[in-house]
Amino acid sequence: MPFSVFKLHPDLVKGVKELGFTRPTPIQEQAIPPALEGRDLLACAMTGSGKTAAFLLPILHRLMSKPRGTTRALVLTPTRELAAQIDEHLRQLAVHTPLSGAAVFGGVGMGPQEHAFRSGADVIIATPGRLLDHFKQPYAKLSGLEVLVLDEADRMLDMGFLPDIKRVLKHLPPKRQTLFFSATMPGPIQALTRELLHNPATINLERKSAPAIGIRQALYPVREELKPALFVELMRRGDIGNVIVFTRTKHRANRLADYLVKEGIPNAKIHGNRSQAQRTEALEGFKSGRYRCLVATDIVARGIDVEQLEHVVNFDVPHVPEDYIHRVGRTARADATGDAFTFVAPDEEGDLSQIERAIGKRLPRVMVQGFDYASKPAQRFEVPIAERIAEIRARKAEERKRAKEKADRRASQGAGGSPASGRSGGGRSAGTSGRTSTGGRPAAGGSSSRGPGSAPRPASGAPGARGEAGNARSGAVRRGGGQRGSSGNSRPGPGPYR
């Protein structure tokens, strides 16, 4: 079936051809007709299926006949990278049209995004959190909205965006077309669809999720501490080309990236703790070939499209089968082929069994010829979490101990006071009230710094000497050595105070 059967606007068809699309994918074939009719849509589509064009083409076709100057379509998506990618795809499809799009996400300045709202970009692609930030301002009004798309809805649920999505909906017109795309349909997502959609066309709702046919999958059993060395060995042998390697945590991503640098392998890392500029640079550097390896967490497991990606490596076995499917789905996109390798430590066999049951087959095990599986690394790749927690607790306990000792010392000094000879430099002594003569020097019979219990009287006939507490401070010396006299002025004291 060619794209011409959809009767899209000729300017859109021209953009489709220039992108090299010759025939629609199954999700495009099933989603575009009802979306063009204006129906709500509920699509359960796996990653890499071509669903971005499945919702963008009907939206752009619809907007071609609309007056411009106000935002009429909103796409909600879970990550910055996916928002930027959808925006880029929109620009490619709409290259021969006057339609515009704008990506709205965090980690960058709000100025250009504010301009998109004020100028009425035709389509806004946004992450929920940053969109809510804009909704606090009077310029961010979407009263003319006609189409809402929720992309990767289950991923947004996993990331805790469900409350944000519901808050976003309060800012949108209730009468609209809603296109709902999700790779899986857990209970909360199904409940949300019942709330949002009216008599939707449903597509592949019950289809079992599985990796793309073109993905060659293999397992590499290896001890946990040898995973970094095995990964480097496979890269040096050429068994792994350009690769996205997924780690379980941001901490492990950082450690692996540092390890690869020491081994002379150019790489970039991308995870939630990286700034938007760093994440953009990493992804662009990897796509351009500047980096052979992209070390990532699951932040790029969904929706990031890298053309001709040769390999995906699961450095850690995912905890749930859906994460495995989305990770390996980064390769073999658009009917291409690719390899997905998974390193499996002995304590990860349980998670692996769940994955094999979910995909319905046992994956082949591979042992690398010539690799020393009995070796011991010179240093640990990662300190076990139990040890890290124990170290943190010990450090906190030591900090509390030092703080208590410091507080005890202060309390002891405050209760016992300073020696009778007083502090040098005019420090204040506990429980005393000093008096000074009008000349700023200690009054006769007194001293500049008084020990406990001492209360010298002012010099006989010393005019202006005041005894009320609060009018003169005992031993309180201004910087430079002056004592405060009865007038409140600071005058230089005798030698010891200078």
Beta strands, then each sheet from edge to edge (+ up, - down):
strand 1: 41-44
strand 2: 73-76
strand 3: 101-104
strand 4: 123-126
strand 5: 147-150
strand 6: 177-182
strand 7: 201-203
strand 8: 215-221
strand 9: 243-246
strand 10: 267-270
strand 11: 293-296
strand 12: 311-314
strand 13: 338-344
strand 14: 482-484
strand 15: 490-492
sheet 1: 3+ 4+ 2+ 5+ 6+ 1+ 7+
sheet 2: 8+ 13+ 12+ 9+ 11+ 10+
sheet 3: 14+ 15-
end
